[in-house]
Amino acid sequence: MATNGKDTPTQAAPTPQRIPLGQREPNAIYQKDRRGNERVVARVADVEVDEAGKEVLFGEISQSDDLVLPDECEYQKWVVEVRKIAYSTKEDKSAPNRGRVLKGVTAEILRRIEQ
């Protein structure tokens, strides 16, 4: 058992939870919380992946209130970073559960997820 230098037992930090690729939702963007646990932070639609060009084009990203834009995120088998957003809105009176909606989003593929 570890101690903190004063002979008081310390607890090891819990291991961050990673969601296996096979268990991920295909229309979701994942990001790590401050504890390192992965979680769904947005939903996507109208997606085009250009592996050769190292880009993912998202026609729409919704329910994205928890998506931290300057941070890396994961979509399917890629680690991506948002580079450009054509349009962003928060209010949609016809669908209030959609949260922040981003349209015409370009993300750079940084690397492939190895699992």
C-alpha positions in Angstrom: 0.0 0.0 0.0 1.3 3.4 -0.9 1.7 6.2 1.7 1.8 9.9 1.4 5.0 10.3 3.4 3.2 10.6 6.7 2.5 6.9 7.0 -1.1 7.6 5.9 -2.4 5.2 3.3 -3.3 6.8 0.0 -5.6 5.5 -2.7 -4.4 5.2 -6.3 -6.4 7.2 -8.8 -8.9 5.1 -10.7 -7.9 3.9 -14.1 -9.7 6.1 -16.8 -12.4 4.2 -18.7 -11.9 3.7 -22.4 -14.9 2.6 -24.6 -13.8 -0.1 -27.0 -14.2 0.7 -30.7 -16.7 -2.1 -31.2 -19.0 -0.7 -28.5 -19.0 2.9 -29.7 -22.0 4.5 -31.3 -21.3 5.1 -35.0 -23.0 8.6 -35.0 -21.3 9.9 -31.9 -18.2 12.0 -31.1 -16.3 11.0 -27.9 -14.1 13.1 -25.7 -12.4 12.6 -22.4 -13.6 14.3 -19.3 -11.2 15.8 -16.8 -10.8 12.3 -15.1 -9.8 10.8 -18.4 -13.0 8.8 -18.9 -14.4 8.8 -22.5 -18.0 9.9 -23.0 -20.3 10.9 -25.8 -20.2 14.7 -26.3 -22.1 15.1 -29.6 -24.1 13.5 -32.3 -23.2 13.7 -36.0 -25.1 13.5 -39.4 -24.1 13.7 -43.1 -20.5 12.6 -42.5 -17.8 12.3 -45.2 -14.4 10.8 -44.3 -11.4 11.6 -46.6 -8.6 9.5 -45.2 -6.2 10.5 -48.0 -6.9 14.2 -47.4 -6.8 13.6 -43.6 -10.2 15.3 -43.1 -13.7 14.5 -41.8 -16.5 16.7 -43.0 -19.5 16.7 -40.7 -22.7 18.1 -42.3 -24.1 18.6 -38.8 -23.0 18.1 -35.2 -25.8 18.4 -32.7 -26.2 17.9 -28.9 -22.7 19.4 -28.7 -22.9 21.5 -25.6 -20.3 19.3 -23.9 -17.9 19.2 -26.9 -14.8 21.2 -26.1 -13.8 22.5 -29.5 -10.1 23.2 -29.2 -9.5 19.7 -27.7 -9.0 16.5 -29.6 -12.0 14.2 -29.9 -12.7 10.8 -31.4 -15.0 9.9 -34.2 -15.3 6.2 -35.0 -11.7 5.0 -35.5 -10.0 8.4 -35.8 -8.7 11.1 -33.4 -9.8 14.4 -34.9 -9.6 18.1 -34.1 -12.2 20.6 -35.3 -10.6 23.2 -37.6 -13.5 25.1 -39.2 -17.2 25.6 -38.5 -19.4 27.2 -41.2 -22.4 27.9 -38.9 -23.3 27.5 -35.2 -26.5 28.1 -33.3 -27.8 27.3 -29.9 -31.6 27.8 -30.1 -33.9 25.7 -32.2 -37.5 26.2 -30.9 -38.7 23.2 -33.0 -36.2 20.8 -31.4 -35.0 22.1 -28.0 -33.2 18.9 -27.1 -30.6 19.4 -29.9 -28.5 21.7 -27.9 -25.7 23.6 -29.7 -25.8 22.7 -33.4 -22.8 23.1 -35.7 -23.0 22.9 -39.5 -20.4 22.5 -42.2 -17.7 21.3 -39.8 -14.3 20.4 -41.0 -12.1 18.3 -38.7 -8.5 17.2 -39.3 -7.6 13.6 -38.8 -4.7 13.5 -36.4 -4.3 9.8 -36.1 -6.0 6.4 -36.2 -7.1 4.9 -32.9 -5.2 1.7 -32.1 -7.0 -0.9 -30.1 
